[in-house]
Amino acid sequence: SAAALLVLGAAVGSAVVLGLLPRAPVNRFCAASNNRTGFLCDDRATCVLASQVCDKVSNCRSGEDEQEKLCGDLPRSLPGYLVFRCSNPAYWVYADQRCNGMNDCGDCSDEMGSLAACPPCGSEWWSCSPVLYEYCSCVPRRLCRDGIQHCLSWSDEYIC
């Protein structure tokens, strides 16, 4: 019986090595630049931003960020950690686009919604009620004092 167990163990080990048996799913979550959500490549060293997955540009050496099983039925085929669902269920954005200061969902749910849980405006941003659809509750400080109204209160021109 010990010999039978040894033969069975060798057979299972060979099947796993040859790819005949399914392997446990690989955790590909990683933190990319600026601590944004990323996708870990097969080399276990390269972390690609979530928004660079399924963008038709291979960012991983072996191209695993563009594979059909990952990109075939967006967003359903993506791992949940790569996706942020907007308040309108018809829309979604990549997880690294949440809390980036831009109105990616179209209704600001990726910047101000309870599911987004974004921190207040960072040092590169000015807090106000923007006049442009592109921003939600902050405008980039680079737009301050540029002679163009970006905040309803004009605070980007007079206070910022």
HURARA-V324984 format. One record per pair of residues at least 24 apart in sequence whose C-alpha atoms are under 8 Angstrom apart, sorted by the first residue. I is the first residue (numbers start at 0). J is the second residue. D is the distance in whole Angstrom. If there is no record, write none. Layout:
{{I | J | D} {I | J | D}}
This chain:
{{28 | 80 | 7} {35 | 94 | 8} {35 | 95 | 5} {36 | 80 | 8} {36 | 81 | 7} {36 | 94 | 6} {36 | 95 | 5} {37 | 81 | 7} {37 | 95 | 7} {38 | 64 | 8} {38 | 81 | 8} {40 | 64 | 7} {48 | 95 | 7} {49 | 81 | 5} {49 | 93 | 6} {49 | 94 | 6} {49 | 95 | 6} {50 | 93 | 5} {50 | 94 | 7} {50 | 95 | 7} {50 | 96 | 7} {83 | 109 | 8} {85 | 109 | 6} {86 | 112 | 8} {100 | 134 | 6} {100 | 135 | 7} {100 | 136 | 8} {100 | 137 | 7} {100 | 138 | 8} {101 | 133 | 6} {101 | 134 | 5} {101 | 135 | 7} {102 | 132 | 7} {102 | 133 | 5} {102 | 134 | 5} {102 | 135 | 6} {103 | 133 | 8} {105 | 132 | 8} {107 | 134 | 8} {107 | 135 | 6} {110 | 135 | 7} {110 | 136 | 8} {111 | 135 | 7} {111 | 136 | 8} {125 | 155 | 7} {125 | 159 | 7} {127 | 151 | 8} {127 | 152 | 8} {127 | 154 | 7} {128 | 152 | 8}}
